[in-house]
């Protein structure tokens, strides 16, 4: 398992477990200053649906897209991630606001949660979408990564 302190700025998704009903993914997020890790259980098509929704970002300077995977309900066992992709300027520079909740977190801002922003570039988003679409749930250890803009 990768140590959180070794993360470079990115959102990394790794397949941890798969059966006929669900897939366990580990989401590792860092902007170089803040980072967090959460295990999130999803249906087999949840990640590809997110990739479809993210495809082509940013389409214009006001483009923004939001995704929620897993759960933010503390009464359910599981973690969750919220991703808000948006543009910073007319040149298409983007950012993703990430809220990550671990299994034992009662509410965002509590222990086992993190909120951070990661600057992104359109080419990195395109690459991430391709990686997510190619990620096979049965391929334990397979990863997809959205790299932070320099």
QUIFENVEN-V931104 format. One record per residue. RES is the residue in three letters. PHI is phi as a letter, one per 20 degrees, with the letter a starting at -180 (NA if undefined). PSI is psi in degrees with one decimal (999 if undefined). D_FIRST is the distance of its C-alpha to the first C-alpha in whole Angstrom. Layout:
{{RES/PHI/PSI/D_FIRST} {RES/PHI/PSI/D_FIRST}}
This chain:
{{UNK/NA/136.5/0} {UNK/f/137.2/4} {UNK/f/139.4/6} {UNK/g/-37.7/9} {UNK/f/-17.2/12} {UNK/e/-2.5/11} {UNK/f/135.5/12} {UNK/e/171.1/15} {UNK/f/112.7/17} {UNK/a/170.0/16} {UNK/d/117.4/15} {UNK/d/135.7/13} {UNK/d/128.9/13} {UNK/c/136.1/10} {UNK/f/123.8/12} {UNK/d/-38.6/11} {UNK/b/149.2/14} {UNK/b/136.5/18} {UNK/c/-171.8/21} {UNK/f/-18.4/24} {UNK/d/-34.7/24} {UNK/b/168.2/21} {UNK/c/133.9/18} {UNK/e/125.3/15} {UNK/d/148.3/13} {UNK/d/123.9/10} {UNK/d/123.0/12} {UNK/d/123.8/11} {UNK/c/137.1/14} {UNK/b/146.0/15} {UNK/d/15.9/19} {UNK/n/-28.9/18} {UNK/d/-37.0/20} {UNK/c/148.9/18} {UNK/b/161.9/15} {UNK/a/161.8/13} {UNK/c/137.9/11} {UNK/b/141.1/12} {UNK/e/131.5/12} {UNK/c/129.7/16} {UNK/e/128.9/18} {UNK/c/160.7/20} {UNK/f/161.7/23} {UNK/g/-31.1/23} {UNK/d/2.1/25} {UNK/f/-44.3/24} {UNK/f/-41.0/22} {UNK/f/-32.4/24} {UNK/f/-40.4/27} {UNK/f/-43.9/25} {UNK/f/-41.5/25} {UNK/f/-42.4/29} {UNK/f/-24.8/29} {UNK/e/-17.4/28} {UNK/g/132.7/29} {UNK/n/5.1/32} {UNK/f/135.2/31} {UNK/e/137.6/33} {UNK/e/-28.4/36} {UNK/a/177.9/38} {UNK/f/-14.3/38} {UNK/d/4.9/38} {UNK/f/133.2/35} {UNK/b/144.4/33} {UNK/c/141.7/30} {UNK/c/141.8/28} {UNK/c/144.1/26} {UNK/c/126.0/24} {UNK/c/143.9/22} {UNK/n/-147.6/21} {UNK/c/150.2/23} {UNK/d/11.8/24} {UNK/e/113.8/26} {UNK/f/-11.4/25} {UNK/e/-5.7/27} {UNK/d/139.0/25} {UNK/f/120.3/21} {UNK/q/161.2/19} {UNK/d/-177.9/18} {UNK/b/158.9/19} {UNK/c/136.0/20} {UNK/d/132.5/23} {UNK/c/124.9/23} {UNK/c/107.1/27} {UNK/e/133.1/28} {UNK/b/163.4/31} {UNK/e/145.3/33} {UNK/e/-26.2/34} {UNK/b/178.7/37} {UNK/f/-12.7/39} {UNK/e/-3.5/38} {UNK/n/12.2/35} {UNK/f/134.7/32} {UNK/c/173.3/30} {UNK/b/152.1/27} {UNK/c/126.1/25} {UNK/e/127.5/25} {UNK/d/132.9/21} {UNK/c/121.9/21} {UNK/c/131.7/18} {UNK/c/126.3/19} {UNK/e/167.5/16} {UNK/g/-37.2/18} {UNK/e/4.4/19} {UNK/f/129.1/21} {UNK/e/-36.0/25} {UNK/b/154.1/26} {UNK/g/139.9/24} {UNK/n/-10.8/25} {UNK/e/177.9/24} {UNK/g/140.3/21} {UNK/m/37.0/18} {UNK/b/155.6/19} {UNK/b/145.6/19} {UNK/c/130.8/22} {UNK/b/164.8/22} {UNK/d/141.2/24} {UNK/c/119.7/22} {UNK/f/139.7/25} {UNK/c/161.5/25} {UNK/c/151.6/27} {UNK/g/-41.5/29} {UNK/f/-37.4/28} {UNK/f/-37.3/24} {UNK/f/-44.7/25} {UNK/g/-44.4/27} {UNK/f/-43.0/24} {UNK/f/-45.0/21} {UNK/g/-45.1/24} {UNK/f/-42.5/24} {UNK/f/-43.1/20} {UNK/f/-42.9/20} {UNK/f/-29.6/23} {UNK/e/-11.1/22} {UNK/f/120.6/19} {UNK/e/122.5/20} {UNK/g/-29.5/18} {UNK/f/-10.9/19} {UNK/e/82.0/16} {UNK/g/130.0/13} {UNK/n/-9.6/10} {UNK/f/145.3/13} {UNK/c/158.8/13} {UNK/c/144.4/16} {UNK/b/129.1/16} {UNK/d/110.2/19} {UNK/e/139.1/19} {UNK/f/142.6/21} {UNK/f/147.3/25} {UNK/f/999/25}}
